[in-house]
């Protein structure tokens, strides 16, 4: 595909996330099931980190599932749907770390940026993957799955939400699996949390950041989406404080590298 063709939604989000990566980052993402969850929880983060490695952050380290170090993403003809999928076991990478404790450890603070997803996120960046209250009782979800470590120990967290609606973006999560900014940013220190907490929430409509008080604010929208559209789809109040670097469309170079080197199989150009 030519880089003259308009970027897809997933390409737009991958480029925006890539621009936030730092050269000394150690980035962690796991594997998620379901097409939309796999796209947001695995593919976009991997593409964003690899794009950053091939542009402004060559020393960034990618950890897939915590054990596959700097995987050769451009060789993934199909997306894996399990942590030890045969596709991953055969994938070229810099290393496969099966030791314990691993080379990069959470408690030591080695992971500087993580990617996660959940059933609910609220205005303070709390994330729920455990249980949701419904009219017929409580709906049990997948459980913690390392979310407490993501939000408690990693340097910063990027929450990837495949859908932006009022069922998922709520004033207060029904269960706090991962801690955002309770009682503001100072609330994390009071709880003894060492990690920096959520930095971004990425959705099909745009990207949220967090202000000085630790409250969600809209900092970017995708083309064709107005801030009022995000208001209608979100169950909490927020202000709009756009960041130009994230609003700017991908450059020709970014798209060329993304399409030719990072994602030659076109995973980011498919409809989910």
FILUMPA-451263 format. One record per residue (C-alpha): z, y, x; residue in one letter. Coordinates in steps of 0.1 Angstrom, whole numbers, plus 2048, in hexadecimal, padded with zeros to 3 digits. Each point is the difference from the previous one (the first is absolute). Example, Ala and Ser with C-alpha at 12.3 -4.5 7.8 and 13.67 -1.06 7.14 Angstrom:
84E7D387BA 7F982280ES 
//
This chain:
800800800X 7F782380DX 81C818807X 7EC8197EBX 80B7EE7E1X 81E80E7EEX 8217F080AX 8117E97E7X 8238057F4X 80E7E6818X 7EE81081DX 80D8227F7X 8247F3800X 7FC7ED820X 7F381F812X 81C8157F2X 81B7E780BX 7EF7FC822X 804825806X 8267FD7FDX 8027E581BX 80E808823X 7F67F3822X 8227F0806X 8047F07DEX 8087DB7FAX 7F37FA7DDX 80B7E37EAX 7EF7F37E1X 8037DE7EFX 7EA7EC7E8X 7FF8057DBX 7F17EC7E4X 7E880C7E4X 7E1814807X 80E8227FAX 8207FA812X 7EE7F081EX 7E981E802X 81D81A800X 81A7EB811X 7EB7F081CX 7DC80B803X 8048267FEX 81D801818X 7EE7E9819X 7E08147FEX 814821804X 8127F481FX 7E17F2810X 7ED8207F9X 81C813810X 7FE7E981EX 7DB807804X 8038257FCX 82081380AX 81B7E5805X 7F37E6818X 8237F4809X 80B7F97DDX 80C7DC7FAX 7F87EE7E0X 8177E47F4X 7F27EB7E4X 81B7EB7F0X 81680981DX 7F07E5817X 7DB808803X 7FC81C81AX 7E28167FEX 7EA7E97ECX 7DA803802X 7FC80E7DDX 7DA803804X 7FE7DA800X 8117FB7DEX 7E47F57E9X 8197F87E5X 82380E7FAX 81D7E7806X 8187FB7E3X 81D7EF812X 813808820X 7F47E1812X 7DE7FE7F1X 7E87EC816X 7EA81F802X 81D812813X 8087E2816X 7DC80180CX 7FC826802X 7FD810822X 81D816809X 81380C81FX 81D7E87F9X 8117E97E7X 825805802X 8137E27F3X 81F805814X 8238087F3X 80B81B803X 7DC80D800X 7F181881AX 80381D7E7X 8218007EDX 8098137E1X 825806808X 7F880E822X 7EA81A7EFX 7DF7F4810X 7EB8047E0X 7F88257FCX 7EB7FE7E0X 7FF7E67E5X 7EB7FA7E1X 80F7F27DFX 7F97FF7DBX 8147FA7E0X 8027FF7DBX 8128227FDX 80581E816X 81481F7F6X 802825808X 8187FA81DX 7EA7E580FX 8167E27F6X 7EB7E17FDX 8057E37E7X 7F27DC806X 81D7EE7F0X 8048047DAX 7F38167E4X 8128067DFX 7EB7FA7E1X 8057FF7DBX 8047DA801X 81880081EX 7FA801826X 7E07F6811X 8077F0821X 7E880A81CX 7F97F2823X 82180C80EX 809813820X 7E57F1817X 80B81681EX 7FF8207EBX 82480980AX 7F67FE825X 7E08147FAX 81381D7F0X 8207FD814X 7F67F8823X 7DC80A806X 7F982380FX 7EC80A7E1X 7F17EF7E2X 7DF8037EEX 8027F27DCX 7DF7F47F3X 7FE7FF7DAX 7E07F07F1X 8068137DFX 80E8227F7X 80E7FF7DDX 8218087EEX 80B7DB801X 800800825X 807825809X 8228047F0X 81C819801X 8187E580CX 7F77DD80BX 8117E47ECX 80B7EF820X 803810822X 7F17E6817X 7F681981BX 813820805X 7EE822800X 814820800X 81E7FC7EAX 8128217FCX 7E6810816X 7F77F9824X 82580280AX 8067E37E9X 7F07E8819X 81780A81CX 81E7FB7E9X 7F57DC7FAX 7FC7FA825X 7DA7FA7FEX 7EF804821X 7DC8017F5X 7EF81F7F4X 7F87F47DDX 7E08067ECX 7E681880EX 7E37FB7E8X 7F87EF7DFX 7DB7F87FEX 7EF7FB7DEX 7DD7FE7F1X 8058247F4X 80E810820X 81C801819X 82480B7FCX 81680C81CX 8258097FFX 80E824803X 81E80C814X 8177F47E4X 7F17DD800X 7ED8047DFX 7DC7F57FAX 7E581B801X 7DB7FB7FCX 7EE808821X 7DD7F37F9X 7E97F67E4X 7E17EB802X 7DF8117F6X 7FC8047DAX 8267FD7FAX 8128207F6X 826805806X 8058017DAX 7F07DD7FFX 81B7F4817X 81B8117EBX 7F47ED7E1X 8027DF814X 822805810X 8227FC7F0X 81281A815X 7FC825807X 7F180B821X 7F181F810X 7DE802810X 7FF809825X 7DE7F680EX 7FB7F7825X 7DD80980CX 7FD7E4819X 8057E67E5X 7EB8137E6X 7E2803818X 7E47E67FBX 7F97E681BX 7EB80D81DX 7DF7EF808X 8107F081FX 81E7F37ECX 7E97F07E6X 7E87F281BX 81D7EF813X 8107F47E0X 7E07F07F4X 7F17F3820X 81E7F6815X 81F7FD7EAX 7F37F27DFX 7DD7F3805X 8047E67E4X 80581D7E8X 8227F77F1X 8088257F9X 7DF8047EEX 8077E67E5X 80C8077DDX 8227F17F7X 
//
